[in-house]
Amino acid sequence: MITKIIKSEEELKTAFAIRNKVFIQEQEVPTEEEYDEFDTLDGPCKHVLVYYNNEAVGTGRIRWIEDIGKLERICVLEPFRSFGLGKAIITALEKIAIEKEVVNVKLHSQTQVEAFYTKLGYHTSSDVFMEASIPHVLMTKRLPI
C-alpha cells in the first residue's frame, strides 16, 4: 500500500472516479453536493490517493479552515475496505497537517464509521446532524507536533 499527494489533473480525476463510486453511486449523495470549489489542484486543499497493488482504491483531502485542518471526502472502494487503507489515508492527511504545524484537525464522520475514527484517536464533539441525507457527527483530534 502506498499513499501519495495528488499532483496532476489525471490523479485528481482518479480521485473523483473513486468518490463517484463510493459517495454518488453507493451512498446516493447528489453530485452537486459531492463536488465543490475546493476540488482543484491549486486550491486550499491537499488531496491524496491510496494505492493497493498499484491500483488507486481510496482518496481523501485536507482543507485549511483558519488554523484547523478539516479532513474531507475520505473513502475507499468497497472491495478494499478491510485492508487498513482508510487508516493510511487518515495518516497521510494528518502528516500533511503536522508538516504545516497544524495541531488541531476535525472531520464530519458518518455515524456508521464513527468507531473507526475513535480507534484513530478522534473524539465525537457534536450531536448527530444530517449532511447529504446521511447522519454525521463532528469529530476532533489534537495532533502531536
C-alpha positions as CSV (number, residue, x, y, z in Angstrom):
1,M,0.0,0.0,0.0
2,I,1.2,3.5,-0.9
3,T,-0.3,6.9,-0.3
4,K,0.7,9.9,-2.3
5,I,-0.3,13.5,-2.6
6,I,-2.2,14.2,-5.8
7,K,-0.1,16.4,-8.2
8,S,-1.7,16.0,-11.6
9,E,-5.1,16.5,-13.1
10,E,-5.1,12.8,-14.1
11,E,-4.6,11.8,-10.5
12,L,-7.4,14.2,-9.4
13,K,-9.7,12.6,-12.0
14,T,-8.9,9.2,-10.5
15,A,-9.8,10.5,-7.0
16,F,-13.1,11.9,-8.5
17,A,-13.9,8.5,-10.0
18,I,-13.4,6.8,-6.6
19,R,-15.6,9.4,-4.9
20,N,-18.2,8.9,-7.6
21,K,-18.3,5.2,-7.0
22,V,-18.5,5.5,-3.2
23,F,-20.5,8.6,-2.5
24,I,-22.7,9.1,-5.6
25,Q,-23.3,5.6,-6.7
26,E,-23.1,3.6,-3.5
27,Q,-24.4,6.2,-1.0
28,E,-26.6,8.2,-3.4
29,V,-25.1,11.6,-2.5
30,P,-26.2,14.2,-5.1
31,T,-23.4,15.1,-7.5
32,E,-23.9,18.8,-6.7
33,E,-23.2,18.1,-3.0
34,E,-20.2,15.9,-3.6
35,Y,-18.0,18.2,-5.7
36,D,-17.2,21.8,-4.7
37,E,-14.9,24.7,-5.4
38,F,-12.2,23.1,-3.4
39,D,-11.8,20.2,-5.9
40,T,-8.8,21.7,-7.7
41,L,-5.0,21.2,-7.6
42,D,-4.3,24.8,-6.8
43,G,-7.0,25.4,-4.2
44,P,-6.9,25.3,-0.4
45,C,-6.9,21.5,-0.2
46,K,-4.3,18.8,-0.5
47,H,-5.7,15.6,-2.0
48,V,-4.3,12.1,-1.5
49,L,-4.7,8.7,-3.2
50,V,-4.0,5.4,-1.6
51,Y,-2.9,2.5,-3.9
52,Y,-3.3,-1.2,-3.2
53,N,-1.3,-3.5,-5.6
54,N,-0.6,-0.5,-7.8
55,E,-4.3,0.4,-8.1
56,A,-5.8,3.6,-6.8
57,V,-8.6,2.5,-4.5
58,G,-9.1,5.3,-1.9
59,T,-8.8,9.0,-1.5
60,G,-9.3,11.9,0.9
61,R,-8.4,15.6,1.2
62,I,-7.5,18.1,3.9
63,R,-8.6,21.7,3.8
64,W,-7.5,24.6,6.0
65,I,-10.1,26.5,7.9
66,E,-8.2,29.2,9.8
67,D,-5.8,27.2,12.0
68,I,-7.7,23.8,11.8
69,G,-7.2,21.1,9.2
70,K,-10.5,19.6,8.1
71,L,-10.3,16.1,6.7
72,E,-12.9,15.5,4.0
73,R,-14.1,13.2,1.2
74,I,-12.4,10.2,2.8
75,C,-13.4,6.9,1.1
76,V,-12.2,3.5,0.0
77,L,-13.7,1.3,-2.7
78,E,-15.9,-1.4,-1.2
79,P,-13.7,-4.4,-2.1
80,F,-10.7,-2.9,-0.4
81,R,-12.2,-1.8,2.9
82,S,-10.7,-4.5,5.1
83,F,-7.0,-3.8,4.3
84,G,-6.3,-0.8,6.5
85,L,-6.4,1.7,3.7
86,G,-8.7,4.1,5.4
87,K,-6.2,4.4,8.2
88,A,-3.5,5.0,5.7
89,I,-5.5,7.9,4.2
90,I,-6.0,9.5,7.6
91,T,-2.3,9.0,8.5
92,A,-1.3,10.7,5.2
93,L,-3.7,13.7,5.8
94,E,-2.5,14.1,9.4
95,K,1.1,14.1,8.2
96,I,0.3,17.0,5.9
97,A,-1.3,18.9,8.8
98,I,1.8,18.2,11.0
99,E,4.1,19.4,8.3
100,K,2.1,22.7,8.2
101,E,2.4,22.8,12.0
102,V,-1.4,22.4,12.4
103,V,-2.2,20.6,15.6
104,N,-6.0,20.6,15.5
105,V,-7.9,18.6,12.9
106,K,-11.6,17.8,12.5
107,L,-13.9,15.8,10.3
108,H,-17.6,15.1,9.7
109,S,-17.9,11.3,10.3
110,Q,-20.8,9.3,9.0
111,T,-22.2,7.7,12.2
112,Q,-21.7,4.2,10.6
113,V,-17.9,4.7,10.8
114,E,-17.6,6.8,14.0
115,A,-16.0,3.8,15.8
116,F,-13.3,3.7,13.1
117,Y,-12.3,7.3,13.7
118,T,-12.5,6.8,17.5
119,K,-9.9,4.0,17.2
120,L,-7.6,6.6,15.4
121,G,-7.9,9.0,18.3
122,Y,-10.8,11.2,17.2
123,H,-13.4,12.4,19.7
124,T,-17.0,13.0,19.0
125,S,-17.7,16.7,19.5
126,S,-21.4,17.1,18.4
127,D,-24.8,15.6,18.4
128,V,-25.8,13.8,15.2
129,F,-26.6,16.1,12.2
130,M,-27.6,15.4,8.6
131,E,-25.2,16.0,5.7
132,A,-26.2,14.8,2.2
133,S,-29.1,13.0,3.9
134,I,-26.6,10.8,5.9
135,P,-26.3,11.1,9.7
136,H,-22.9,12.5,10.7
137,V,-21.1,13.7,13.9
138,L,-18.3,16.2,14.2
139,M,-15.1,14.6,15.4
140,T,-11.9,16.3,16.5
141,K,-8.3,15.4,17.3
142,R,-5.2,17.2,18.6
143,L,-2.1,16.0,16.7
144,P,1.3,15.6,18.3
145,I,3.9,18.1,16.9
